[in-house]
Amino acid sequence: MSTNKNEIRRCGGCLQALEHSSYLTCSSCSLEYDLHCAGVTPERFSTLTGDHRAAWKCVTCRSRQPKTGNTETPVRAGEGGVTVRRGASRPPAIDIDMDLDESLSDPANQTHDGPQHNIAAVLAGFQTLVAEWRQFRADVRVDLEEVREDLRALRGEMRELVGQERLETLEKEAGVNHAAVSARIGALEARVEATERRRAEAGPDEAEGLRRTVEELKLELNERDQEALLADLDIGQLPEQKGENVIHTVCVLAARLGVPLEERDVVFAERVGAPPAEAGGRARRVVVRLARRHLRDELLRAARVRRGATEGGGRVYVNERLTRSNRQLFHQVRGECRKLQWRYSWTRRGRVFVRRSDGAQVYQIRSPDDFARVFGPQTV
């Protein structure tokens, strides 16, 4: 087989590179095979002549050659796979499905002449092999049972050992935890005693200072909560219907106030409080959060211009959404203004303001403590 100098010669069987000269070339397909794929030992290869090597054919090409019968063959395969010579009597056919134990347990029916003697010997050997196999299986069962018993005993011992170690570990952990808890309880008791001692030693001025500090902290927290509601509205007396779409109802109300509002501009809108006990009862108020703060400011301005929009035959009030503390404070301020005949009270950006009359001074009220300062000592 001619190859280029730069082409790597490869074995036709394993496709590995032929790195030495020990190989054979098929005279039929011209493929080259190393000795392993050719099935030739190095010793046999060294004894092959040039004619033998030139006439050698690979397994694939030899299998493609047509098979021809040879009537002169002295040995042929007979029935049951038993080889007999030409002219010899054929052995009786053996029923493959016959009971094996019966065929093996009746050696008297076998003769000692020719092929029948060979069959009897083979069957007798096979019977011995079956008996040995059965005995081996029985021995294996016994051994397996012993192994299982040993494993069960070993598992029991391991459980006992692990349980004992776990118990000791838990006891150690309980001791450590008990010591830690005792130390923490002791530290807390010491802090409580120190606090009570300082409280007993503190004068009225210090106690008043602490109270004011606490009140200031509460006010700061309330103002931070109010800042989170700067894009929210609180709508009162908006008619309520079963299965309503609250966002759509809010958009319709905004359109009547002259402010274009789409559903995508509303982050959420829901009613708060318990539902009315009976049909036609007082509608729950609606809290709304808008996507942009300027939309909330426009709705507030439009609602204040109309001073109570009408919806479904009733008046609807649109206000800022206040925290619980500011809502209670605003309710108290409005009651005080009605009692003292102050004309104005309102909220802006969550803060409560009052004014006695037109052109009068505006006051901000942060807590009920400011009532005496703004309305006078008679409110205390």
Contacts in CASP RR format, 6 or more apart in sequence:
PFRMAT RR
TARGET T0000
AUTHOR 0000-0000-0000
METHOD contacts of the structure
MODEL  1
MSTNKNEIRRCGGCLQALEHSSYLTCSSCSLEYDLHCAGVTPERFSTLTG
DHRAAWKCVTCRSRQPKTGNTETPVRAGEGGVTVRRGASRPPAIDIDMDL
DESLSDPANQTHDGPQHNIAAVLAGFQTLVAEWRQFRADVRVDLEEVRED
LRALRGEMRELVGQERLETLEKEAGVNHAAVSARIGALEARVEATERRRA
EAGPDEAEGLRRTVEELKLELNERDQEALLADLDIGQLPEQKGENVIHTV
CVLAARLGVPLEERDVVFAERVGAPPAEAGGRARRVVVRLARRHLRDELL
RAARVRRGATEGGGRVYVNERLTRSNRQLFHQVRGECRKLQWRYSWTRRG
RVFVRRSDGAQVYQIRSPDDFARVFGPQTV
1 25 0 8 1.000
1 30 0 8 1.000
1 31 0 8 1.000
1 32 0 8 1.000
3 9 0 8 1.000
8 17 0 8 1.000
9 17 0 8 1.000
9 18 0 8 1.000
9 32 0 8 1.000
10 16 0 8 1.000
10 17 0 8 1.000
10 18 0 8 1.000
10 32 0 8 1.000
11 17 0 8 1.000
11 18 0 8 1.000
11 23 0 8 1.000
11 32 0 8 1.000
11 33 0 8 1.000
11 34 0 8 1.000
11 37 0 8 1.000
12 31 0 8 1.000
12 32 0 8 1.000
12 33 0 8 1.000
12 37 0 8 1.000
13 31 0 8 1.000
13 33 0 8 1.000
13 37 0 8 1.000
14 34 0 8 1.000
14 36 0 8 1.000
14 37 0 8 1.000
16 34 0 8 1.000
18 32 0 8 1.000
18 34 0 8 1.000
22 34 0 8 1.000
22 35 0 8 1.000
22 42 0 8 1.000
22 45 0 8 1.000
23 32 0 8 1.000
23 33 0 8 1.000
23 34 0 8 1.000
23 35 0 8 1.000
23 38 0 8 1.000
24 32 0 8 1.000
24 33 0 8 1.000
24 35 0 8 1.000
24 38 0 8 1.000
24 40 0 8 1.000
24 45 0 8 1.000
24 53 0 8 1.000
24 56 0 8 1.000
25 31 0 8 1.000
25 32 0 8 1.000
25 33 0 8 1.000
25 53 0 8 1.000
25 56 0 8 1.000
26 32 0 8 1.000
26 33 0 8 1.000
26 56 0 8 1.000
26 57 0 8 1.000
26 58 0 8 1.000
26 61 0 8 1.000
27 54 0 8 1.000
27 55 0 8 1.000
27 56 0 8 1.000
27 57 0 8 1.000
28 57 0 8 1.000
28 58 0 8 1.000
28 61 0 8 1.000
29 58 0 8 1.000
29 60 0 8 1.000
29 61 0 8 1.000
31 58 0 8 1.000
33 58 0 8 1.000
35 41 0 8 1.000
35 42 0 8 1.000
35 45 0 8 1.000
38 56 0 8 1.000
38 58 0 8 1.000
40 48 0 8 1.000
48 56 0 8 1.000
74 85 0 8 1.000
74 86 0 8 1.000
75 83 0 8 1.000
75 84 0 8 1.000
75 85 0 8 1.000
75 86 0 8 1.000
76 83 0 8 1.000
76 84 0 8 1.000
76 85 0 8 1.000
76 86 0 8 1.000
77 83 0 8 1.000
78 84 0 8 1.000
78 90 0 8 1.000
79 90 0 8 1.000
79 91 0 8 1.000
79 93 0 8 1.000
80 93 0 8 1.000
80 94 0 8 1.000
82 91 0 8 1.000
82 115 0 8 1.000
82 118 0 8 1.000
82 119 0 8 1.000
84 90 0 8 1.000
84 91 0 8 1.000
84 115 0 8 1.000
88 115 0 8 1.000
91 115 0 8 1.000
91 116 0 8 1.000
91 119 0 8 1.000
92 116 0 8 1.000
94 119 0 8 1.000
100 130 0 8 1.000
103 123 0 8 1.000
104 123 0 8 1.000
104 124 0 8 1.000
104 126 0 8 1.000
104 127 0 8 1.000
104 130 0 8 1.000
105 127 0 8 1.000
107 120 0 8 1.000
107 124 0 8 1.000
110 116 0 8 1.000
110 117 0 8 1.000
110 119 0 8 1.000
110 120 0 8 1.000
110 123 0 8 1.000
111 117 0 8 1.000
111 120 0 8 1.000
112 120 0 8 1.000
199 207 0 8 1.000
202 210 0 8 1.000
215 367 0 8 1.000
215 369 0 8 1.000
219 366 0 8 1.000
219 367 0 8 1.000
222 323 0 8 1.000
222 325 0 8 1.000
222 326 0 8 1.000
225 323 0 8 1.000
226 322 0 8 1.000
226 323 0 8 1.000
226 326 0 8 1.000
226 349 0 8 1.000
226 350 0 8 1.000
226 351 0 8 1.000
229 320 0 8 1.000
229 321 0 8 1.000
229 322 0 8 1.000
229 323 0 8 1.000
229 350 0 8 1.000
230 293 0 8 1.000
230 296 0 8 1.000
230 349 0 8 1.000
230 350 0 8 1.000
231 267 0 8 1.000
231 289 0 8 1.000
231 290 0 8 1.000
231 291 0 8 1.000
231 292 0 8 1.000
231 293 0 8 1.000
231 296 0 8 1.000
232 287 0 8 1.000
232 288 0 8 1.000
232 289 0 8 1.000
232 290 0 8 1.000
232 296 0 8 1.000
232 320 0 8 1.000
232 321 0 8 1.000
233 287 0 8 1.000
233 288 0 8 1.000
233 290 0 8 1.000
233 296 0 8 1.000
233 299 0 8 1.000
233 300 0 8 1.000
233 318 0 8 1.000
233 319 0 8 1.000
233 320 0 8 1.000
233 321 0 8 1.000
234 285 0 8 1.000
234 286 0 8 1.000
234 287 0 8 1.000
234 288 0 8 1.000
234 318 0 8 1.000
234 319 0 8 1.000
234 320 0 8 1.000
234 321 0 8 1.000
234 322 0 8 1.000
235 250 0 8 1.000
235 253 0 8 1.000
235 285 0 8 1.000
235 286 0 8 1.000
235 287 0 8 1.000
235 288 0 8 1.000
235 316 0 8 1.000
235 317 0 8 1.000
235 318 0 8 1.000
235 319 0 8 1.000
236 283 0 8 1.000
236 285 0 8 1.000
236 286 0 8 1.000
236 316 0 8 1.000
236 317 0 8 1.000
236 318 0 8 1.000
236 319 0 8 1.000
237 282 0 8 1.000
237 283 0 8 1.000
237 285 0 8 1.000
237 314 0 8 1.000
237 315 0 8 1.000
237 316 0 8 1.000
237 317 0 8 1.000
238 249 0 8 1.000
238 253 0 8 1.000
238 283 0 8 1.000
238 285 0 8 1.000
238 286 0 8 1.000
238 311 0 8 1.000
238 316 0 8 1.000
239 283 0 8 1.000
239 311 0 8 1.000
239 312 0 8 1.000
239 313 0 8 1.000
239 314 0 8 1.000
240 271 0 8 1.000
240 276 0 8 1.000
240 283 0 8 1.000
240 284 0 8 1.000
246 269 0 8 1.000
246 270 0 8 1.000
246 271 0 8 1.000
246 286 0 8 1.000
247 263 0 8 1.000
247 266 0 8 1.000
247 268 0 8 1.000
247 269 0 8 1.000
248 263 0 8 1.000
249 269 0 8 1.000
249 286 0 8 1.000
250 261 0 8 1.000
250 266 0 8 1.000
250 269 0 8 1.000
250 286 0 8 1.000
250 288 0 8 1.000
251 261 0 8 1.000
251 262 0 8 1.000
251 263 0 8 1.000
251 266 0 8 1.000
253 309 0 8 1.000
253 311 0 8 1.000
253 316 0 8 1.000
253 318 0 8 1.000
254 260 0 8 1.000
254 261 0 8 1.000
254 299 0 8 1.000
255 261 0 8 1.000
256 309 0 8 1.000
256 311 0 8 1.000
257 299 0 8 1.000
257 302 0 8 1.000
257 303 0 8 1.000
257 306 0 8 1.000
257 309 0 8 1.000
257 318 0 8 1.000
258 302 0 8 1.000
259 295 0 8 1.000
259 298 0 8 1.000
259 299 0 8 1.000
259 302 0 8 1.000
261 290 0 8 1.000
261 295 0 8 1.000
261 299 0 8 1.000
264 291 0 8 1.000
265 290 0 8 1.000
265 291 0 8 1.000
265 292 0 8 1.000
265 295 0 8 1.000
266 288 0 8 1.000
266 289 0 8 1.000
266 290 0 8 1.000
266 291 0 8 1.000
267 289 0 8 1.000
267 290 0 8 1.000
267 291 0 8 1.000
268 288 0 8 1.000
268 289 0 8 1.000
269 286 0 8 1.000
269 287 0 8 1.000
269 288 0 8 1.000
269 289 0 8 1.000
270 286 0 8 1.000
270 287 0 8 1.000
271 283 0 8 1.000
271 284 0 8 1.000
271 285 0 8 1.000
271 286 0 8 1.000
271 287 0 8 1.000
272 284 0 8 1.000
272 285 0 8 1.000
272 286 0 8 1.000
272 287 0 8 1.000
273 284 0 8 1.000
273 285 0 8 1.000
274 284 0 8 1.000
275 284 0 8 1.000
276 282 0 8 1.000
276 283 0 8 1.000
276 284 0 8 1.000
287 321 0 8 1.000
288 321 0 8 1.000
290 296 0 8 1.000
290 299 0 8 1.000
299 318 0 8 1.000
300 318 0 8 1.000
300 319 0 8 1.000
300 320 0 8 1.000
303 309 0 8 1.000
303 317 0 8 1.000
303 318 0 8 1.000
303 319 0 8 1.000
308 315 0 8 1.000
308 316 0 8 1.000
308 317 0 8 1.000
308 318 0 8 1.000
309 315 0 8 1.000
309 316 0 8 1.000
309 318 0 8 1.000
310 316 0 8 1.000
319 347 0 8 1.000
320 347 0 8 1.000
320 348 0 8 1.000
320 349 0 8 1.000
320 350 0 8 1.000
322 330 0 8 1.000
322 347 0 8 1.000
322 350 0 8 1.000
326 347 0 8 1.000
326 350 0 8 1.000
326 352 0 8 1.000
329 352 0 8 1.000
329 365 0 8 1.000
329 367 0 8 1.000
329 368 0 8 1.000
330 345 0 8 1.000
330 347 0 8 1.000
330 352 0 8 1.000
332 368 0 8 1.000
332 371 0 8 1.000
333 345 0 8 1.000
333 352 0 8 1.000
333 354 0 8 1.000
333 365 0 8 1.000
334 345 0 8 1.000
336 342 0 8 1.000
336 371 0 8 1.000
336 375 0 8 1.000
336 379 0 8 1.000
337 343 0 8 1.000
337 344 0 8 1.000
337 345 0 8 1.000
337 354 0 8 1.000
340 375 0 8 1.000
340 379 0 8 1.000
342 354 0 8 1.000
342 355 0 8 1.000
342 356 0 8 1.000
342 357 0 8 1.000
342 375 0 8 1.000
343 355 0 8 1.000
343 356 0 8 1.000
343 357 0 8 1.000
343 358 0 8 1.000
344 353 0 8 1.000
344 354 0 8 1.000
344 355 0 8 1.000
344 356 0 8 1.000
344 357 0 8 1.000
345 352 0 8 1.000
345 353 0 8 1.000
345 354 0 8 1.000
345 355 0 8 1.000
346 352 0 8 1.000
346 353 0 8 1.000
347 353 0 8 1.000
351 364 0 8 1.000
351 366 0 8 1.000
352 364 0 8 1.000
352 365 0 8 1.000
352 366 0 8 1.000
353 362 0 8 1.000
353 363 0 8 1.000
353 364 0 8 1.000
353 365 0 8 1.000
354 362 0 8 1.000
354 363 0 8 1.000
354 365 0 8 1.000
354 374 0 8 1.000
355 361 0 8 1.000
355 362 0 8 1.000
355 363 0 8 1.000
363 370 0 8 1.000
363 374 0 8 1.000
364 370 0 8 1.000
365 371 0 8 1.000
365 374 0 8 1.000
371 379 0 8 1.000
371 380 0 8 1.000
372 379 0 8 1.000
372 380 0 8 1.000
END
